[in-house]
Amino acid sequence: MQMELVKLHRNGKSQTLTLPEGFSFPEDEVFIGRVGNSVVLTPKVLSTDEMAMAKIQALIGENRGWSSEEDMIRDMAEFRRKRIY
């Protein structure tokens, strides 16, 4: 996973940051969520499979020990077979 250090800026009770080149979104809005100690930004427009992966990751990702996207996709396929939407 590519990571860069960025500065956070206070704006009243909110914080802002500027996304570095390579991390920008084409959309004007994104979903924001928390997974453990991490804050995750997700494009607003998602396919059904991408939305399912985002839900799975938010619900159980931090406890599943995924080491790759393939692990997450495998769990998503299992999740879909059980129809736990």
C-alpha positions as CSV (number, residue, x, y, z in Angstrom):
1,M,0.0,0.0,0.0
2,Q,1.4,3.4,-1.0
3,M,1.5,5.9,1.9
4,E,2.7,9.4,2.3
5,L,2.9,11.7,5.4
6,V,0.6,14.8,5.1
7,K,0.0,17.7,7.5
8,L,-3.4,18.1,9.1
9,H,-4.8,21.6,9.6
10,R,-7.3,22.7,12.3
11,N,-10.5,24.5,11.1
12,G,-12.6,25.1,14.2
13,K,-13.5,21.6,15.5
14,S,-12.7,20.0,12.1
15,Q,-9.5,18.9,10.5
16,T,-8.5,19.3,6.9
17,L,-5.7,18.0,4.7
18,T,-4.6,18.3,1.1
19,L,-4.4,15.0,-0.8
20,P,-1.0,14.6,-2.5
21,E,-0.9,14.0,-6.3
22,G,-1.7,10.4,-7.0
23,F,-4.3,10.2,-4.2
24,S,-6.9,12.6,-5.7
25,F,-10.4,11.5,-6.5
26,P,-12.3,12.5,-9.7
27,E,-15.5,12.9,-7.7
28,D,-16.5,15.9,-5.6
29,E,-17.6,13.8,-2.7
30,V,-16.2,10.6,-1.0
31,F,-17.4,8.4,1.8
32,I,-15.3,8.5,5.0
33,G,-15.2,5.7,7.5
34,R,-13.1,4.3,10.3
35,V,-11.4,0.9,10.3
36,G,-9.7,0.4,13.6
37,N,-7.3,3.4,14.0
38,S,-7.4,4.2,10.3
39,V,-9.6,6.7,8.4
40,V,-10.6,5.4,5.0
41,L,-11.8,7.6,2.0
42,T,-13.9,5.7,-0.6
43,P,-15.2,7.0,-3.9
44,K,-18.9,7.8,-3.8
45,V,-19.6,5.9,-7.0
46,L,-19.0,2.2,-6.4
47,S,-20.0,-0.9,-8.2
48,T,-22.0,-3.5,-6.3
49,D,-19.0,-5.6,-5.8
50,E,-16.9,-2.7,-4.6
51,M,-19.6,-1.6,-2.2
52,A,-19.8,-5.2,-0.8
53,M,-16.0,-5.2,-0.3
54,A,-16.1,-1.9,1.4
55,K,-18.9,-3.2,3.8
56,I,-17.0,-6.4,4.5
57,Q,-13.8,-4.5,5.2
58,A,-15.5,-2.1,7.5
59,L,-17.3,-4.9,9.3
60,I,-14.6,-7.5,9.7
61,G,-11.5,-6.5,7.7
62,E,-9.4,-5.5,10.7
63,N,-10.0,-8.8,12.4
64,R,-9.5,-11.0,9.4
65,G,-5.8,-10.3,8.9
66,W,-6.0,-9.8,5.1
67,S,-2.5,-9.6,3.7
68,S,-3.6,-8.9,0.1
69,E,-6.6,-7.8,-2.0
70,E,-6.9,-11.5,-3.1
71,D,-7.6,-12.4,0.6
72,M,-10.3,-9.8,0.8
73,I,-11.9,-10.9,-2.5
74,R,-11.9,-14.5,-1.4
75,D,-13.7,-13.5,1.8
76,M,-16.1,-11.3,-0.2
77,A,-17.0,-14.3,-2.4
78,E,-17.6,-16.4,0.7
79,F,-19.7,-13.6,2.1
80,R,-21.8,-13.4,-1.1
81,R,-22.3,-17.2,-1.2
82,K,-23.8,-17.0,2.3
83,R,-26.0,-14.0,1.2
84,I,-25.4,-12.0,4.4
85,Y,-26.3,-8.6,3.0
